[in-house]
Amino acid sequence: MISTAHEANGLKERSRDVWAYMSPSRLNAWLKCPVAFKLRYIDGIRSPTTPSLFLGKAVHAGLECFYRHRQVGMHLEPGDVIQRLDTCWGALLSEDCMTFTSTSDEENLKQQAAGLIQAYLDQLGDEPVPAAVETTLQEPLVDPFTGEDLGIPLLGVVDLIVPGDSSSVVVDFKTSAKSGPPCEKVHEVQLSAYSYLYRATTQQAESGLQIRSLIKTKTPKIECREYPARSESQLRRFFQIVRAYLDDLDRGRFVHRPGFGCTMCEFSDGTCDAA
Ligand code: SF4
């Protein structure tokens, strides 16, 4: 049976209070545009789930199902995972109130999810049994360079933790429309956040981090980017960002950040101008 992240971790709906916890997605949303962050996370304006976001969720659910079976000694074939995804499709749809304009749109998206899962498992389905799957890590944010407790926990849902050379590798899945250059900066906040959480939880440094991208090309493609354990300067930069974010929350100060990102912003319909 495929379960959702919330069910898998025994979590109820997470708090919408921005002071309840910080997460890499909240931090990244604020970095992109503080006004968009405020509209979404403080004012609670939510846009309907897009087909693209839903596809990512369905693929995540399929991979989670595969790896949870691995943890109990069962090896599912890609067809088994796809069949389980099909069985739970309706539940995933209703969880996100997701609707399609036509049954063929829905069928195409289901086929796309199946193709991505098949390609992923063909390439990476034989790796060692993971140490953790879709696991929620939450730790108090204590600046390692000053020892100051920032008074808010950091929360992250880590897709996969797999055995590495000396320690473990922290893995995140992404679905994307096209291949991207291996630009570490794009993922810096998320990688540093996961590194912090892993170290605070296990008291040891990760042996590396990975972003596994499932690319939605006509023939699905899997790209596995490996990144070294976070350096001191990367973690220092992470805490500078965290402090700037908390300053904005403290002051209730959210500035517009007009630019290229506006072309993809859910609030560019005038909601932004009225904010
Ligand atoms: S349209 Fe641009 S400035 Fe306005 S909220 Fe979105 S990203 Fe920010």
Residues whose N, C-alpha, C, O or C-beta is under 5 A from the ligand:
A	BS01	SF4	C33 V35 A36 H256 R257 P258 G261 C262 C265 F267 S268 C272
